[in-house]
Amino acid sequence: MNIVLASSCMPFVRGGGRFIVDWLEEKLIEYGHQVEKLYLPFEDRPDKLLEQISAFRLMDLSQAGDLLIAIRPPAHVLRHPRKVLWFIHHIRAFYDLWGDPFAPPPTPANDAVRRALVALDTLAFAEAEAVFTNSQRVSERLTAFNGVASKPLYPPLLHPERFVCRGYGDEILAVNRVEPHKRQLLLVEAMAQVKSDVRLRICGKAFDAQYAEAIQRRIEDLGLSDRVRFEDRWIDEAEKADLVADALALAYTPMDEDGIGYPCEEAAHAAKAIITTTDAGAVLEFVSDGYNGLVAEPDPAAIAEAMDRLRADSTAQRLGANNQARLAELAIDWSPVISALTASRP
């Protein structure tokens, strides 16, 4: 089958939104399909939002291939007679984050943009043969905001075999994009309250220089420079796998995340437990407290207690073993993904 794989991107920004597209392309080709990958630049500024989405909508891909698979919004508004969505999140500032301090202010002009966006999204969803999401959390939002039924389809890692366990050291690893909503600073604050000799390593590229500076300054102010390491740089997959192999556990503490998070899967393949929080969103579809990780309240004292617990006894090993089993329980594998996205429909 000839497949157009379409998504939007922020130029020069790498992360899960790119991985899901690039890895799907590689797997579709492996399964015998011809793929044309299409990335279109997009920035969700209120004053440019509808103008940019209109540009997407004007693109008629009706003669381009047998199937269009659209992923990151607003690629779902592209026109094609056979359109399937693997929808990974709304433009959240105008949906579940509307009214949040970090979202555009709810002025009459912005509210008009929001109403137009919801209407256009709902129309585009209705055009799709099938709508899949990357989590139950996103499926719930589609139902609540757009009245759209969808099915979660968890995105697997491209090379899970890279992630192995060489042992359980004294370091908790947090490796993902460094952004305020990923809350690396919360982990630093927790380290000021731990009672064990546990250490923390934060790795990832920060696109907010002020947030990176705040993390480094807090490490120094709390006197944690000998126990907390912050590496503000891009970590490639090989280096990441090497770090995971010796870690005690992984920490992933985002605020109301859209997907279960690649860090959870990386930890699972390496038989490592996950520390997360009660408000981490879709992460909680993967992590169950006391089974394959520890779920703490989003405050430093509670997270510090979880860190100490993993360092104190064999809890890290027991939860890590269960985490490997979690992958099979949720059927996280490329075969069902490819079958679902390319299935023949009437």
C-alpha positions, 0 to 999 in steps of 0.5 A: 500500500502507498501511505502518506504519513503526515504530522506537524512539527516545531522546527528543531524540536525533537521528542516523542511527537517526532519519534512516533512518526519516524518510527512508524514510517520505519515499521510501515516500510518493514511491513512492506508498505511504500511511505511518503512522510510529510512534516509541516511546520506549526506553532500554536500561537493564537494570532496565527493558529487559524491561519496555519490550520487553514493552510493545512486544510487547503492541501488536497491529498486526494490523489496522494497514495492509498491511505493518509495516516495523520498524527500530530494536530493539525495534520488531521484536517488534511483532505484525503478519501481514506484518512486514519488518525493516530491522534496524540493530543489536542492543541491543549491550550484551547481544550483541557488547558483553557483558562490555565495560567500558561494558556492564552488568556480567555479573551473574547478574541481567543474564545472565538479562536477556540470555538472555531478550532473545536468546530473544525477539529470535530468536522475533521474527526468525522471525515476519518475512517478510524480514530486511534489515540496514544492513550485512554486519556486522549480518547476521553478528551476526544469524547468529552470535547468533540463527541468522537469515539476512538481506540487507544493504540499505545506507541511502542519503542523502535528498538526495545532490545537496546534496553537491558538491565545490568544491575541496580545502582544508586541513581534514579534517572530522569531522561526526557525533554526538560520543560516545566510541565515535565517537572524535573524541578520537583525531583530536585526538590525531593532530593533535598529531603531524601534520607538514603544515599540515592542519587539523581541524574536529569538528562535532556535538552531544555528549550526554555533557558530560564527553566534550565537555569532554575534547575541548576540554580536550585541544585546549587542552592540546596547543596545537592551538586554532589548528588544531583547531576543535570545534563542539559543536552540531547541524549541519543538512544544508544546513550540513553539505553546505557544510562538506563541499564545501570539505573536504580529506577526511572522517574517520570513526573509530568503534569497530566501527560497525554501518553504513557510516555516512552520513559515508562516503556524504556524502564519496562524493557530494562526491568526498572521501576518507575516513580511517577505522581498521582496527577501524571495523566496517561502515565497512570494507565501504565504505572500501578502503585506498588506493582510496577512502580511507585505513585506519589503525591506531587510534592517533594516529601512524598517523592523523596519517600518513594526514592528512599523506598526503592533504595532501601531493599529489593523493591526496585528489583521486584517492581522492575520485574513486574514492569517488564510484564506490563508491556505484554499486559497492554499488548504494546507491540508494533504488529497490532499497531500496523494492523490497526492503522492499515486495516481494510475498511468498507 
